[in-house]
Amino acid sequence: MLKCRQLVALSSDYLDAQLSLRQRLAVRAHLAMCWKCRRFVRQLQLTQAVLRQMPEAPIDDLDERARALAAAHRDSQG
């Protein structure tokens, strides 16, 4: 069984589908039993989603866009 610290170390590779079958199963088993790590992985997924939507060029309404993305995420969770 993975420890939380081990899961954190593997989490980016897990989300990027870069783990072996054994590692993926170990991560999933840990996530099934650890709410803190589930929350961490959800936060990491949200961070990745926000970063993917960021434009490459600087934008003037960055704060507004961040608020809109956060609101959209809250709405999708509810």
Phi and psi in radians as a Rosetta constraint file:
Dihedral C 1 N 2 CA 2 C 2 CIRCULARHARMONIC -1.247 0.35
Dihedral N 2 CA 2 C 2 N 3 CIRCULARHARMONIC 2.609 0.35
Dihedral C 2 N 3 CA 3 C 3 CIRCULARHARMONIC -1.629 0.35
Dihedral N 3 CA 3 C 3 N 4 CIRCULARHARMONIC 2.814 0.35
Dihedral C 3 N 4 CA 4 C 4 CIRCULARHARMONIC -0.966 0.35
Dihedral N 4 CA 4 C 4 N 5 CIRCULARHARMONIC -0.739 0.35
Dihedral C 4 N 5 CA 5 C 5 CIRCULARHARMONIC -1.076 0.35
Dihedral N 5 CA 5 C 5 N 6 CIRCULARHARMONIC -0.670 0.35
Dihedral C 5 N 6 CA 6 C 6 CIRCULARHARMONIC -1.187 0.35
Dihedral N 6 CA 6 C 6 N 7 CIRCULARHARMONIC -0.691 0.35
Dihedral C 6 N 7 CA 7 C 7 CIRCULARHARMONIC -1.092 0.35
Dihedral N 7 CA 7 C 7 N 8 CIRCULARHARMONIC -0.759 0.35
Dihedral C 7 N 8 CA 8 C 8 CIRCULARHARMONIC -1.017 0.35
Dihedral N 8 CA 8 C 8 N 9 CIRCULARHARMONIC -0.732 0.35
Dihedral C 8 N 9 CA 9 C 9 CIRCULARHARMONIC -1.131 0.35
Dihedral N 9 CA 9 C 9 N 10 CIRCULARHARMONIC -0.516 0.35
Dihedral C 9 N 10 CA 10 C 10 CIRCULARHARMONIC -1.673 0.35
Dihedral N 10 CA 10 C 10 N 11 CIRCULARHARMONIC -0.153 0.35
Dihedral C 10 N 11 CA 11 C 11 CIRCULARHARMONIC -1.074 0.35
Dihedral N 11 CA 11 C 11 N 12 CIRCULARHARMONIC -0.746 0.35
Dihedral C 11 N 12 CA 12 C 12 CIRCULARHARMONIC -1.127 0.35
Dihedral N 12 CA 12 C 12 N 13 CIRCULARHARMONIC -0.770 0.35
Dihedral C 12 N 13 CA 13 C 13 CIRCULARHARMONIC -1.119 0.35
Dihedral N 13 CA 13 C 13 N 14 CIRCULARHARMONIC -0.621 0.35
Dihedral C 13 N 14 CA 14 C 14 CIRCULARHARMONIC -1.080 0.35
Dihedral N 14 CA 14 C 14 N 15 CIRCULARHARMONIC -0.853 0.35
Dihedral C 14 N 15 CA 15 C 15 CIRCULARHARMONIC -1.166 0.35
Dihedral N 15 CA 15 C 15 N 16 CIRCULARHARMONIC -0.491 0.35
Dihedral C 15 N 16 CA 16 C 16 CIRCULARHARMONIC -1.575 0.35
Dihedral N 16 CA 16 C 16 N 17 CIRCULARHARMONIC 0.127 0.35
Dihedral C 16 N 17 CA 17 C 17 CIRCULARHARMONIC 0.983 0.35
Dihedral N 17 CA 17 C 17 N 18 CIRCULARHARMONIC 0.776 0.35
Dihedral C 17 N 18 CA 18 C 18 CIRCULARHARMONIC -1.905 0.35
Dihedral N 18 CA 18 C 18 N 19 CIRCULARHARMONIC 0.179 0.35
Dihedral C 18 N 19 CA 19 C 19 CIRCULARHARMONIC -1.721 0.35
Dihedral N 19 CA 19 C 19 N 20 CIRCULARHARMONIC 2.713 0.35
Dihedral C 19 N 20 CA 20 C 20 CIRCULARHARMONIC -1.233 0.35
Dihedral N 20 CA 20 C 20 N 21 CIRCULARHARMONIC 2.913 0.35
Dihedral C 20 N 21 CA 21 C 21 CIRCULARHARMONIC -1.012 0.35
Dihedral N 21 CA 21 C 21 N 22 CIRCULARHARMONIC -0.773 0.35
Dihedral C 21 N 22 CA 22 C 22 CIRCULARHARMONIC -1.061 0.35
Dihedral N 22 CA 22 C 22 N 23 CIRCULARHARMONIC -0.771 0.35
Dihedral C 22 N 23 CA 23 C 23 CIRCULARHARMONIC -1.157 0.35
Dihedral N 23 CA 23 C 23 N 24 CIRCULARHARMONIC -0.734 0.35
Dihedral C 23 N 24 CA 24 C 24 CIRCULARHARMONIC -1.052 0.35
Dihedral N 24 CA 24 C 24 N 25 CIRCULARHARMONIC -0.758 0.35
Dihedral C 24 N 25 CA 25 C 25 CIRCULARHARMONIC -1.120 0.35
Dihedral N 25 CA 25 C 25 N 26 CIRCULARHARMONIC -0.690 0.35
Dihedral C 25 N 26 CA 26 C 26 CIRCULARHARMONIC -1.140 0.35
Dihedral N 26 CA 26 C 26 N 27 CIRCULARHARMONIC -0.709 0.35
Dihedral C 26 N 27 CA 27 C 27 CIRCULARHARMONIC -1.128 0.35
Dihedral N 27 CA 27 C 27 N 28 CIRCULARHARMONIC -0.808 0.35
Dihedral C 27 N 28 CA 28 C 28 CIRCULARHARMONIC -1.092 0.35
Dihedral N 28 CA 28 C 28 N 29 CIRCULARHARMONIC -0.693 0.35
Dihedral C 28 N 29 CA 29 C 29 CIRCULARHARMONIC -1.109 0.35
Dihedral N 29 CA 29 C 29 N 30 CIRCULARHARMONIC -0.739 0.35
Dihedral C 29 N 30 CA 30 C 30 CIRCULARHARMONIC -1.126 0.35
Dihedral N 30 CA 30 C 30 N 31 CIRCULARHARMONIC -0.783 0.35
Dihedral C 30 N 31 CA 31 C 31 CIRCULARHARMONIC -1.102 0.35
Dihedral N 31 CA 31 C 31 N 32 CIRCULARHARMONIC -0.549 0.35
Dihedral C 31 N 32 CA 32 C 32 CIRCULARHARMONIC -1.139 0.35
Dihedral N 32 CA 32 C 32 N 33 CIRCULARHARMONIC -0.430 0.35
Dihedral C 32 N 33 CA 33 C 33 CIRCULARHARMONIC -1.955 0.35
Dihedral N 33 CA 33 C 33 N 34 CIRCULARHARMONIC -0.166 0.35
Dihedral C 33 N 34 CA 34 C 34 CIRCULARHARMONIC -2.138 0.35
Dihedral N 34 CA 34 C 34 N 35 CIRCULARHARMONIC 1.837 0.35
Dihedral C 34 N 35 CA 35 C 35 CIRCULARHARMONIC -1.196 0.35
Dihedral N 35 CA 35 C 35 N 36 CIRCULARHARMONIC -0.524 0.35
Dihedral C 35 N 36 CA 36 C 36 CIRCULARHARMONIC -1.161 0.35
Dihedral N 36 CA 36 C 36 N 37 CIRCULARHARMONIC -0.726 0.35
Dihedral C 36 N 37 CA 37 C 37 CIRCULARHARMONIC -1.261 0.35
Dihedral N 37 CA 37 C 37 N 38 CIRCULARHARMONIC -0.593 0.35
Dihedral C 37 N 38 CA 38 C 38 CIRCULARHARMONIC -1.053 0.35
Dihedral N 38 CA 38 C 38 N 39 CIRCULARHARMONIC -0.773 0.35
Dihedral C 38 N 39 CA 39 C 39 CIRCULARHARMONIC -1.100 0.35
Dihedral N 39 CA 39 C 39 N 40 CIRCULARHARMONIC -0.733 0.35
Dihedral C 39 N 40 CA 40 C 40 CIRCULARHARMONIC -1.050 0.35
Dihedral N 40 CA 40 C 40 N 41 CIRCULARHARMONIC -0.810 0.35
Dihedral C 40 N 41 CA 41 C 41 CIRCULARHARMONIC -1.147 0.35
Dihedral N 41 CA 41 C 41 N 42 CIRCULARHARMONIC -0.682 0.35
Dihedral C 41 N 42 CA 42 C 42 CIRCULARHARMONIC -1.089 0.35
Dihedral N 42 CA 42 C 42 N 43 CIRCULARHARMONIC -0.721 0.35
Dihedral C 42 N 43 CA 43 C 43 CIRCULARHARMONIC -1.125 0.35
Dihedral N 43 CA 43 C 43 N 44 CIRCULARHARMONIC -0.685 0.35
Dihedral C 43 N 44 CA 44 C 44 CIRCULARHARMONIC -1.139 0.35
Dihedral N 44 CA 44 C 44 N 45 CIRCULARHARMONIC -0.693 0.35
Dihedral C 44 N 45 CA 45 C 45 CIRCULARHARMONIC -1.091 0.35
Dihedral N 45 CA 45 C 45 N 46 CIRCULARHARMONIC -0.738 0.35
Dihedral C 45 N 46 CA 46 C 46 CIRCULARHARMONIC -1.102 0.35
Dihedral N 46 CA 46 C 46 N 47 CIRCULARHARMONIC -0.750 0.35
Dihedral C 46 N 47 CA 47 C 47 CIRCULARHARMONIC -1.049 0.35
Dihedral N 47 CA 47 C 47 N 48 CIRCULARHARMONIC -0.772 0.35
Dihedral C 47 N 48 CA 48 C 48 CIRCULARHARMONIC -1.092 0.35
Dihedral N 48 CA 48 C 48 N 49 CIRCULARHARMONIC -0.734 0.35
Dihedral C 48 N 49 CA 49 C 49 CIRCULARHARMONIC -1.097 0.35
Dihedral N 49 CA 49 C 49 N 50 CIRCULARHARMONIC -0.748 0.35
Dihedral C 49 N 50 CA 50 C 50 CIRCULARHARMONIC -1.115 0.35
Dihedral N 50 CA 50 C 50 N 51 CIRCULARHARMONIC -0.776 0.35
Dihedral C 50 N 51 CA 51 C 51 CIRCULARHARMONIC -1.116 0.35
Dihedral N 51 CA 51 C 51 N 52 CIRCULARHARMONIC -0.622 0.35
Dihedral C 51 N 52 CA 52 C 52 CIRCULARHARMONIC -1.146 0.35
Dihedral N 52 CA 52 C 52 N 53 CIRCULARHARMONIC -0.538 0.35
Dihedral C 52 N 53 CA 53 C 53 CIRCULARHARMONIC -1.533 0.35
Dihedral N 53 CA 53 C 53 N 54 CIRCULARHARMONIC -0.136 0.35
Dihedral C 53 N 54 CA 54 C 54 CIRCULARHARMONIC -1.261 0.35
Dihedral N 54 CA 54 C 54 N 55 CIRCULARHARMONIC 2.350 0.35
Dihedral C 54 N 55 CA 55 C 55 CIRCULARHARMONIC -1.269 0.35
Dihedral N 55 CA 55 C 55 N 56 CIRCULARHARMONIC 2.731 0.35
Dihedral C 55 N 56 CA 56 C 56 CIRCULARHARMONIC -1.290 0.35
Dihedral N 56 CA 56 C 56 N 57 CIRCULARHARMONIC -0.603 0.35
Dihedral C 56 N 57 CA 57 C 57 CIRCULARHARMONIC -1.505 0.35
Dihedral N 57 CA 57 C 57 N 58 CIRCULARHARMONIC 2.608 0.35
Dihedral C 57 N 58 CA 58 C 58 CIRCULARHARMONIC -1.059 0.35
Dihedral N 58 CA 58 C 58 N 59 CIRCULARHARMONIC 2.546 0.35
Dihedral C 58 N 59 CA 59 C 59 CIRCULARHARMONIC -2.179 0.35
Dihedral N 59 CA 59 C 59 N 60 CIRCULARHARMONIC 2.683 0.35
Dihedral C 59 N 60 CA 60 C 60 CIRCULARHARMONIC -1.387 0.35
Dihedral N 60 CA 60 C 60 N 61 CIRCULARHARMONIC -0.566 0.35
Dihedral C 60 N 61 CA 61 C 61 CIRCULARHARMONIC -1.779 0.35
Dihedral N 61 CA 61 C 61 N 62 CIRCULARHARMONIC 0.739 0.35
Dihedral C 61 N 62 CA 62 C 62 CIRCULARHARMONIC -1.040 0.35
Dihedral N 62 CA 62 C 62 N 63 CIRCULARHARMONIC -0.767 0.35
Dihedral C 62 N 63 CA 63 C 63 CIRCULARHARMONIC -1.096 0.35
Dihedral N 63 CA 63 C 63 N 64 CIRCULARHARMONIC -0.728 0.35
Dihedral C 63 N 64 CA 64 C 64 CIRCULARHARMONIC -1.123 0.35
Dihedral N 64 CA 64 C 64 N 65 CIRCULARHARMONIC -0.730 0.35
Dihedral C 64 N 65 CA 65 C 65 CIRCULARHARMONIC -1.103 0.35
Dihedral N 65 CA 65 C 65 N 66 CIRCULARHARMONIC -0.732 0.35
Dihedral C 65 N 66 CA 66 C 66 CIRCULARHARMONIC -1.071 0.35
Dihedral N 66 CA 66 C 66 N 67 CIRCULARHARMONIC -0.746 0.35
Dihedral C 66 N 67 CA 67 C 67 CIRCULARHARMONIC -1.103 0.35
Dihedral N 67 CA 67 C 67 N 68 CIRCULARHARMONIC -0.727 0.35
Dihedral C 67 N 68 CA 68 C 68 CIRCULARHARMONIC -1.125 0.35
Dihedral N 68 CA 68 C 68 N 69 CIRCULARHARMONIC -0.717 0.35
Dihedral C 68 N 69 CA 69 C 69 CIRCULARHARMONIC -1.147 0.35
Dihedral N 69 CA 69 C 69 N 70 CIRCULARHARMONIC -0.716 0.35
Dihedral C 69 N 70 CA 70 C 70 CIRCULARHARMONIC -1.129 0.35
Dihedral N 70 CA 70 C 70 N 71 CIRCULARHARMONIC -0.716 0.35
Dihedral C 70 N 71 CA 71 C 71 CIRCULARHARMONIC -1.138 0.35
Dihedral N 71 CA 71 C 71 N 72 CIRCULARHARMONIC -0.722 0.35
Dihedral C 71 N 72 CA 72 C 72 CIRCULARHARMONIC -1.097 0.35
Dihedral N 72 CA 72 C 72 N 73 CIRCULARHARMONIC -0.686 0.35
Dihedral C 72 N 73 CA 73 C 73 CIRCULARHARMONIC -1.140 0.35
Dihedral N 73 CA 73 C 73 N 74 CIRCULARHARMONIC -0.787 0.35
Dihedral C 73 N 74 CA 74 C 74 CIRCULARHARMONIC -1.035 0.35
Dihedral N 74 CA 74 C 74 N 75 CIRCULARHARMONIC -0.742 0.35
Dihedral C 74 N 75 CA 75 C 75 CIRCULARHARMONIC -1.133 0.35
Dihedral N 75 CA 75 C 75 N 76 CIRCULARHARMONIC -0.633 0.35
Dihedral C 75 N 76 CA 76 C 76 CIRCULARHARMONIC -1.280 0.35
Dihedral N 76 CA 76 C 76 N 77 CIRCULARHARMONIC -0.398 0.35
Dihedral C 76 N 77 CA 77 C 77 CIRCULARHARMONIC -1.464 0.35
Dihedral N 77 CA 77 C 77 N 78 CIRCULARHARMONIC -0.434 0.35
